Amino acid sequence: MSATHNKPQSKTKFIDFHALKQEIKIEDTMPLLGLKVSQFSDQMRGPCPICKTGGDRALVVTASKGVFYCFAAGEGGDVIALTSHIKGIGMKEAAAFLAESFSKGADTPSVSPAATVPSHSSPKKEKAGQKTGLNPLTYLQPDHPSVQALGFSSETAQRFGAGYAPKGIMRGRLAIPLHDANGMLLAYCGRAIGPESPTLIFPNGFDPAEIIFNAHNLHAGPIVLLSDPLQVLKAVEGGVENAVAFLTDSISPQQLEMLSSLMDQKGCDCLDIH
């Protein structure tokens, strides 16, 4: 009777995602992942070698926040998510890859533009004493499962004052507050969560052509024009703060003039359209 030998079971090494993200700077992964990026204001931008669409500025890395966003894929996240996206692997595999690549004091060169990333954060508007044309809705649910399924966090929804509407004219939709360029709350739009039509609904008497979504949060530097407020929320979560959207299916000359005036007012020197 032959003896049987039990092979020792391999143990998966535990990787602390939080600690890994604290130790590895997202800009230091650029050469490791083979990304070619250039400095634009406080961001690094370049083509996405995986999606291969969206132009030569489709991939945005915001080093000061440790996040990225890919306009072509419509997704973003932290340094682990970036590695997962570029390598085409799962989050656990991406974390293991980073841990191995940066272990034992590995000397991975930092991308040169990172040294010029401004250390200051984006200016925030003072809300104290600000007059509002409408009181915020208090029954919206930013952590509703249907909101999470749209691809952004409850924290981002709370930041924008958005959430699932269980009642009212926006019932069953993502209710998103709309402000003028000075930050005054004017109305809410209802963004479809599923295949409902139309994609956006508005209160009676409200003209969506008069608003540029997220205009009140803009600051000096390049801005990105997206097709939908939902895409703006996802882009902002991915570190692209200067993102706006029109609320209409077509864009009139008057809306373009309004955007041009806004860019002059905010000191925005470049416009990307996605």
Long-range contacts (C-beta under 8 A, 24 or more apart in sequence): 13-96, 15-92, 15-95, 15-96, 15-99, 17-80, 17-91, 17-95, 20-79, 20-80, 20-95, 20-98, 20-99, 21-66, 21-78, 21-79, 21-80, 23-102, 24-79, 24-98, 24-102, 25-63, 25-66, 25-79, 25-110, 25-114, 26-61, 26-63, 26-66, 26-67, 26-68, 26-78, 26-79, 26-82, 27-61, 27-63, 27-110, 27-111, 27-113, 27-114, 27-117, 28-102, 28-108, 28-109, 28-110, 28-111, 28-114, 29-79, 29-82, 29-83, 29-98, 29-108, 30-61, 30-110, 30-111, 30-114, 31-108, 31-109, 31-110, 31-111, 32-101, 32-108, 33-82, 33-83, 33-86, 33-87, 34-86, 35-59, 35-61, 35-86, 35-111, 37-61, 37-111, 37-113, 38-113, 39-113, 39-116, 39-117, 40-221, 40-222, 40-270, 41-118, 41-221, 41-222, 42-117, 42-118, 42-122, 42-221, 43-222, 43-239, 43-240, 44-111, 44-113, 44-114, 44-117, 48-72, 48-73, 49-86, 50-85, 50-86, 50-88, 54-274, 57-272, 58-274, 60-238, 60-239, 60-240, 61-239, 62-238, 62-239, 62-240, 62-241, 63-114, 63-117, 64-117, 64-118, 64-119, 64-121, 65-239, 67-237, 67-238, 67-239, 68-238, 68-239, 69-234, 69-235, 69-237, 69-238, 69-239, 69-240, 70-238, 71-224, 71-235, 71-274, 74-151, 74-231, 74-234, 75-151, 75-234, 75-238, 76-234, 76-235, 76-237, 76-238, 76-239, 76-240, 77-238, 122-219, 122-241, 123-219, 125-183, 125-216, 125-217, 127-183, 130-183, 130-184, 131-184, 132-184, 132-185, 133-184, 133-185, 133-186, 134-185, 134-186, 134-187, 135-185, 136-161, 136-177, 136-185, 137-165, 137-168, 137-175, 137-177, 137-188, 139-165, 139-166, 139-167, 139-168, 140-164, 140-165, 140-175, 141-165, 141-166, 146-174, 146-193, 147-174, 147-193, 149-193, 150-174, 150-193, 150-230, 150-234, 151-234, 152-233, 152-234, 152-237, 153-237, 156-233, 156-236, 156-237, 157-233, 159-236, 160-233, 160-236, 162-233, 164-193, 165-190, 169-201, 169-203, 170-201, 172-196, 173-201, 174-230, 176-213, 176-229, 176-230, 176-233, 178-211, 178-213, 178-247, 179-211, 179-215, 179-216, 180-211, 180-215, 180-216, 181-212, 181-215, 181-216, 181-262, 181-265, 182-216, 183-216, 186-211, 189-229, 189-247, 191-228, 191-229, 191-230, 199-228, 200-228, 200-229, 200-247, 202-247, 208-246, 208-247, 208-248, 209-246, 209-247, 209-248, 209-252, 209-254, 209-255, 210-258, 211-247, 212-244, 212-245, 212-246, 212-255, 212-258, 212-259, 212-262, 213-244, 213-245, 213-246, 213-247, 214-243, 214-244, 214-245, 215-244, 215-262, 217-241, 218-242, 218-244, 218-262, 218-266, 218-268, 219-266, 219-267, 220-266, 220-267, 220-268, 220-269, 221-267, 221-268, 221-269, 221-270, 222-268, 222-269, 222-270, 222-271, 222-272, 223-263, 223-266, 223-268, 223-270, 223-271, 223-272, 224-271, 224-272, 224-273, 224-274, 225-259, 225-271, 225-272, 225-273, 225-274, 226-274, 227-274, 231-274, 242-268
